[in-house]
Amino acid sequence: NGRFHPLFRSCKLEYINPHLLVTFRNVSIPSAGWVFPHGSKLHIRCREVGLYKLLGFATPQCQNGLWSAKLPSCVPTTMLTNFTEDSPPTILIRIPSGSASVEPGGELAVFPGSTLHLECLFSRRLGSPDWTWTSPLGQYLTGQTPT
């Protein structure tokens, strides 16, 4: 009937760095070798949130047999590198009351009424770190503790 349907190629996940958590449609991908159809979007984050920093694009998409971006990697933070100057700061997450979860994309979802403490392990001789967040709910207490 004159209709043309292009055939798009799938993408294969050749390798998963052991520090990465890869999800597709909220399902964890445990190992390499999986094949994804054209248009599939992966969500990638570091397994150990706060101890590693994601370097690269967190949501590669399959485009006719090729991923839109190279899979990211995880860079160890200051706590793991003995405070090497070029290491990103470690973020320790404590939840004294309530609960929170790390989403597949790496966002920290904190449930209402919860208390959350984020501790940035950063060498003072390098200055003061800046904190930012995306919640539209208002301002939060921040400060430094002497060490």
N, C-alpha and C positions, 0 to 999 in steps of 0.2 A: 504493500500500500504506500510505498514511497517513504516510509519512516526510517530514519537512520539512528541507530543506538551505538554510540561510541563504546568501545571496550577499554576500560581503564585497568591498569595493572595494580596488583596488591603490593604491599610493602612487608618485608620480613624484618623482624627485630633480631638482628644478628648477635648482639652482645648487650648484656646489662651489667653495668658496674655494680659490685656487691653493696656499695653504699647508697645506691639509688632504689627508690620505691616507685615502680611504674604501675599506673592504673589505666584501665580502659573501661569507660562506662561504669565507674565505681567498683570494678573488679580488679583485684591485684593480679599482676602478671608475674608469676614466680620465676620464670626462666626465659632465656633466649630461645629463638626458633619459632616463635608465634608469627603468624601471617595475618595482616590486617587489610581489610578492603580499602579501596580508594576513598578518601574523605575522612577516614578514621583519625581522631585526635587523641593522643596520649596525654596523660597528666603525670608529671614527674616531679619528685621532690627527694630530698635527702632523707634516708631512714631515720637518722638520729638528729632530730630538729634541735638546733642550737649548738650542736657540736661540729656540724659541717655547714658550709654555706654553698648553696647551689650556684654553679657557674655555667651560664648558658641559658637557652630557651626552654621553659618548663612545659610547653604544650606543642610539641612537633605534630604535624599533620601529614598523613599519607597523601601524596599528590602524584598519581599515575606511576606508581612504582618507586618513588623517591620520597624520603622524608623532607619536609620543608626546612628543617634545621638539623644540624648535628645534635645527637643526644647530649644533654648536659653532663657535667661531672660534679663531684662534691669535693670542696676544698676544706681541709681541716682548719679548725679555729684555734684561737690562742691557747686554750686549755690543753689541746693535743700537741701543740708545737712549742710548748714552754715559752709562750709569749713572744714568739718571733715577731719582729716589727711589721713585716708585710702580711701577717696573718689576719684574717677578719676576726672581730671579737666573738667570744663565746657568749651565747645567751642561755642562761639557766632558767628553766620554767618551774615554778613552784605554785601549787594550788592548795593553800591552807584550808579552804572551805569551798564546797561546790564542785563543779567539774568542767572540763574543757576537752576538746578533741582537736586533733590535727586533721584538716581536710585533705583530700587527695592532691590538691594543688599546693599544699603547704601552708594554707591559712590556718590560724589558730582560732577556733570557734569557742567562745567562752559562754557558758550558759548563764542566764540572768540570776543575779543574787550571788554569784561566785566571787571569790577573792583570788586574784591572780598576782603573783610577784614575778617580774622578769628581772633577772640580774645580768648585767653586762660586764663581762670580765675583760677589762680594757686597761692597758698600761697608762697610768696618769701622766707619765712623762711625755706621752704623745698628745695630750690635750683631753678634752671632754667629748664623749660621744653625743650625737644628736639622736633623739628618739622621735619616731613618727608612727602614726597609725591611721587606719582608714575608717574607723568607726565614726559615724556622724552623731554619736550620742553625747559628746561633750569632752571636757577636759579631765585629765586624770593626774593623780599625784605622781611626781617624778622627783628624783633627788639622788645625791651621791652619799655613799657611806665612806668614812675615812678608813684607809687601809695602810 
